[in-house]
Amino acid sequence: MLLRTPDPDFLEIRHEGVDLHIVLRRRPTARRLTLRVSNATGEVIMTLPSRTSLAVAQKFAVSHGGWIVARLAKVPARVTFESGADIPLRGEVHRIVHRTGRAACTVERAGEEAMIVVSGDAAHLSRRVRDFLQREARRDLTSAAEVYAARLGERPRRITVRDTRSRWGSCTASGELNFSWRLILAPPMVLDYLVAHEMAHMREMNHSVRFWNLVESVCPNVDEAERWLKRYGSELHRYG
């Protein structure tokens, strides 16, 4: 029996002078070729059924070169953590400002301007901003969890903060909660809703009508937060 040659990790095509890098993911459950462009990373991803040849995949990619270029043009520009950059903190724009002095990261205001002031070696500014945001996220998540523990009568075993891509939060069967630190960039009602959502799973490990009734009984901003996430959520991945 002949063995299939392993797929390459990606295909490369050229469309009107633009080189395109396409990540390949073969899925046995896929029924057809599909292409998508991640708003979070700008990555172009092609999903292939098990029996689709690379030649067919290549032809499909070339025929959709114009669509890929147009879609990439709509991906939000990346914003690095550097002095002068504007980033949201709890839904409010803050400017990153670097100062000399002992290493620290604080929030300050000058009139109507909000700032994240980073002191210390400029080479470590990006890491300090990220560490600061993660600490603030953990603080807000822990505070919200205390509120919903009182309302739901359930307390999480542990809260973990990560940089997740596929979901904003999750709850394990053992009561461990995981959240994206990027929720600290969103308006507070979004983080509050996500905590309510995941803690409700400690009583209803599903998305049944009973689950949603439970969430809505303890959290006042379910619909507003869901709308915000659908409209703006992917943009949170452009920072850092």
C-alpha positions in Angstrom: 0.0 0.0 0.0 1.3 3.4 -0.9 1.6 5.9 1.9 0.5 9.5 1.4 3.3 12.1 1.4 2.8 14.3 4.4 1.2 17.6 3.7 3.4 20.7 3.9 2.5 23.2 6.6 1.5 25.8 4.1 1.0 26.8 0.5 2.4 29.9 -1.1 0.8 31.6 -4.0 1.2 35.0 -5.7 -1.7 37.3 -6.6 -1.0 40.5 -8.6 2.5 40.9 -7.1 1.4 40.0 -3.6 2.9 36.8 -2.0 0.3 34.9 0.1 1.1 32.4 2.8 -1.7 29.9 3.4 -1.7 27.5 6.4 -3.0 24.0 5.6 -5.3 22.1 7.9 -6.6 18.7 6.8 -9.8 17.6 8.6 -11.4 14.2 8.1 -14.8 15.7 8.9 -14.5 18.5 6.3 -16.8 18.1 3.2 -15.3 20.8 1.0 -12.3 23.1 0.7 -12.7 26.3 2.8 -10.7 29.5 3.3 -10.8 31.9 6.1 -8.7 34.8 7.3 -8.3 35.3 11.1 -9.1 38.8 12.3 -7.0 38.0 15.4 -3.7 37.2 13.6 -4.2 37.9 9.9 -3.4 34.2 9.2 -4.9 32.7 6.0 -6.1 29.2 6.7 -7.3 26.5 4.3 -9.2 23.5 5.5 -9.0 20.4 3.3 -11.1 17.1 3.3 -9.1 13.9 3.7 -9.1 13.0 0.0 -8.5 16.4 -1.6 -5.2 16.6 -3.4 -2.7 19.3 -2.9 -2.9 20.2 -6.6 -6.6 20.8 -6.2 -6.0 22.9 -3.0 -3.3 24.9 -4.9 -5.7 25.6 -7.8 -8.5 26.6 -5.3 -6.1 29.0 -3.5 -5.0 30.7 -6.7 -8.6 31.1 -7.9 -9.4 32.9 -4.6 -6.3 35.1 -4.5 -8.3 38.3 -5.0 -10.7 37.4 -2.2 -7.7 36.7 0.2 -6.0 40.0 -0.6 -9.3 41.9 -0.1 -9.9 40.1 3.2 -6.4 40.7 4.5 -6.9 44.4 3.8 -9.7 44.5 6.3 -7.8 42.9 9.1 -7.2 45.5 11.9 -3.7 46.8 12.0 -1.5 45.5 14.9 -0.7 47.8 17.8 2.5 47.0 19.6 3.1 47.9 23.2 5.5 50.8 22.7 5.7 54.4 24.0 3.1 56.6 22.2 0.8 53.7 21.4 -2.9 54.0 22.3 -4.5 50.9 23.8 -7.8 50.3 25.6 -7.9 49.6 29.3 -11.4 48.7 30.6 -12.8 50.1 27.4 -11.1 53.5 27.8 -8.2 54.6 25.5 -4.9 55.0 27.4 -1.6 56.2 25.9 1.5 54.3 26.8 4.2 56.7 28.1 7.8 55.7 28.9 9.7 57.4 31.7 13.1 56.8 33.2 13.4 55.7 36.8 12.7 52.6 38.9 10.9 49.9 37.0 7.1 50.3 37.4 3.8 50.4 35.5 1.0 52.7 36.7 -2.1 54.5 35.4 -2.1 58.3 35.5 -4.2 61.1 34.1 -3.3 64.5 32.7 -6.5 66.4 32.2 -8.7 64.2 30.0 -5.8 62.0 28.8 -5.4 58.6 30.5 -2.0 57.1 30.4 -0.2 53.8 31.3 3.1 55.1 32.5 6.0 52.6 32.2 9.3 53.3 34.0 12.6 51.4 33.7 14.6 50.2 30.8 12.8 50.9 27.5 13.9 47.5 26.1 11.5 45.8 28.6 8.5 48.2 28.1 6.4 45.8 26.1 6.8 43.0 28.6 6.0 45.3 31.5 2.8 46.5 29.8 1.7 43.0 29.1 2.5 41.9 32.7 0.6 44.9 34.0 -2.5 44.1 31.9 -2.4 40.5 33.0 -2.3 41.5 36.7 -5.2 43.9 36.2 -7.2 41.2 34.4 -6.6 38.7 37.2 -7.6 41.3 39.8 -10.9 42.2 38.0 -11.7 38.6 37.3 -11.1 37.6 40.9 -13.3 40.4 42.1 -16.1 39.5 39.8 -15.9 35.9 40.8 -16.4 36.9 44.4 -19.6 38.7 43.4 -21.0 35.8 41.5 -19.9 33.2 44.1 -22.3 35.0 46.4 -25.1 35.1 43.8 -24.7 31.5 42.6 -23.5 29.7 45.7 -20.6 28.3 43.8 -16.9 29.2 44.1 -14.2 28.4 41.5 -11.3 26.1 42.5 -8.9 28.2 40.5 -8.8 31.1 38.1 -6.2 31.0 35.3 -5.4 33.9 33.0 -4.1 33.1 29.5 -3.9 34.5 26.0 -6.5 32.3 24.4 -7.6 32.6 20.8 -10.6 30.4 20.3 -12.7 31.5 23.4 -12.8 34.2 26.0 -13.4 31.9 28.9 -14.0 28.3 29.9 -15.0 26.2 32.9 -13.8 22.7 33.6 -15.9 20.0 35.2 -13.8 20.4 38.4 -14.7 24.1 38.7 -11.5 25.6 37.3 -12.0 28.8 35.3 -9.8 30.0 32.4 -10.0 33.5 30.9 -8.2 35.6 28.3 -6.3 38.4 29.8 -7.5 40.5 26.9 -10.8 41.0 28.6 -9.2 43.8 30.6 -9.1 45.8 27.3 -12.9 45.6 27.0 -15.5 47.6 28.8 -16.0 46.2 32.4 -19.5 44.9 31.7 -17.9 42.4 29.2 -15.5 40.9 31.7 -18.3 40.8 34.3 -20.6 38.9 31.9 -17.9 36.4 30.9 -17.3 35.6 34.6 -21.0 35.2 35.2 -21.3 33.0 32.1 -18.4 30.6 33.1 -19.5 30.4 36.8 -23.0 29.5 35.7 -21.4 26.5 34.0 -20.5 25.3 37.5 -24.2 24.6 38.0 -25.2 24.0 34.4 -22.5 22.5 32.2 -24.4 23.2 29.0 -26.0 26.0 27.0 -29.6 24.9 27.6 -32.5 27.3 28.2 -32.0 26.6 31.9 -28.4 27.7 31.7 -29.3 31.0 30.0 -32.1 31.7 32.4 -29.6 31.3 35.2 -27.0 33.7 33.6 -29.7 36.3 33.0 -31.0 36.0 36.6 -27.6 37.0 38.0 -26.1 39.2 35.3 -27.8 42.3 34.0 -25.7 42.9 30.9 -25.9 39.6 29.0 -27.3 40.9 25.7 -25.2 44.1 25.6 -22.0 42.2 26.4 -22.8 39.5 23.7 -23.4 42.2 21.1 -20.1 44.0 22.0 -18.1 40.8 21.7 -19.6 39.9 18.4 -18.9 43.4 17.0 -15.6 44.2 18.6 -14.2 41.1 20.3 -11.8 40.1 17.5 -10.1 43.5 17.6 -8.8 42.8 21.1 -6.3 40.5 19.6 -4.6 43.3 17.6 -2.9 44.7 20.7 0.5 43.5 21.9 
